[in-house]
Amino acid sequence: LPASKLSSCCDYALFKEGILPRWEDNRNKLGSRWLLSIDKQLRHFELDRLWLEMLLCLVGNCFEEYSGEVCGAVVNICTKRDKIALWTNEAEDKAGVMQIGQIYKERLGIPTKTILGYQAHADTAAKSNNLANKFVV
């Protein structure tokens, strides 16, 4: 079933073997995610293409020397906006995080004016009101 056909509040996830798509997983605890929000009007035009490209990036280890920092990805189908998040295991390696974000943006063909934000899992899990992006590309 394509991601665009999922019911609202459903998601797909693809993670490396042994890593669960949860903030509490030991390989995710200290990590963060690059987050792309997609307006629901674009769901049927772009979401499936973007998710497929993300899957190909994961399977093909396209993140070069930083592929070891990538844990997996999730596509969330929501009422107002859909999201594709690329999860990493190390939020403090700025060089690696930025390289991963640049490759993510480039491979998915995301326009340069579109901002991808990098959010710490700890802030998201705490439902912090200050969900400021740690980094942006």
ChimeraX attribute file (.defattr): number of C-alpha atoms within 10 A of each C-alpha:
attribute: neighborCount
match mode: 1-to-1
recipient: residues
	/A:1	5
	/A:2	12
	/A:3	21
	/A:4	21
	/A:5	12
	/A:6	14
	/A:7	12
	/A:8	14
	/A:9	10
	/A:10	12
	/A:11	16
	/A:12	15
	/A:13	15
	/A:14	18
	/A:15	18
	/A:16	14
	/A:17	8
	/A:18	9
	/A:19	14
	/A:20	17
	/A:21	19
	/A:22	13
	/A:23	18
	/A:24	13
	/A:25	13
	/A:26	12
	/A:27	19
	/A:28	26
	/A:29	18
	/A:30	17
	/A:31	24
	/A:32	27
	/A:33	30
	/A:34	26
	/A:35	22
	/A:36	22
	/A:37	17
	/A:38	18
	/A:39	15
	/A:40	18
	/A:41	12
	/A:42	13
	/A:43	17
	/A:44	13
	/A:45	11
	/A:46	14
	/A:47	23
	/A:48	17
	/A:49	16
	/A:50	20
	/A:51	22
	/A:52	14
	/A:53	16
	/A:54	24
	/A:55	18
	/A:56	13
	/A:57	17
	/A:58	20
	/A:59	13
	/A:60	11
	/A:61	14
	/A:62	16
	/A:63	20
	/A:64	12
	/A:65	11
	/A:66	15
	/A:67	16
	/A:68	14
	/A:69	20
	/A:70	25
	/A:71	25
	/A:72	24
	/A:73	24
	/A:74	21
	/A:75	25
	/A:76	22
	/A:77	24
	/A:78	17
	/A:79	11
	/A:80	11
	/A:81	16
	/A:82	23
	/A:83	19
	/A:84	23
	/A:85	23
	/A:86	25
	/A:87	27
	/A:88	28
	/A:89	22
	/A:90	21
	/A:91	22
	/A:92	13
	/A:93	11
	/A:94	12
	/A:95	10
	/A:96	21
	/A:97	24
	/A:98	16
	/A:99	16
	/A:100	24
	/A:101	23
	/A:102	15
	/A:103	16
	/A:104	22
	/A:105	19
	/A:106	12
	/A:107	16
	/A:108	15
	/A:109	11
	/A:110	14
	/A:111	9
	/A:112	10
	/A:113	7
	/A:114	11
	/A:115	14
	/A:116	22
	/A:117	20
	/A:118	27
	/A:119	22
	/A:120	26
	/A:121	23
	/A:122	16
	/A:123	14
	/A:124	16
	/A:125	12
	/A:126	9
	/A:127	10
	/A:128	10
	/A:129	8
	/A:130	8
	/A:131	15
	/A:132	13
	/A:133	14
	/A:134	15
	/A:135	16
	/A:136	15
	/A:137	18
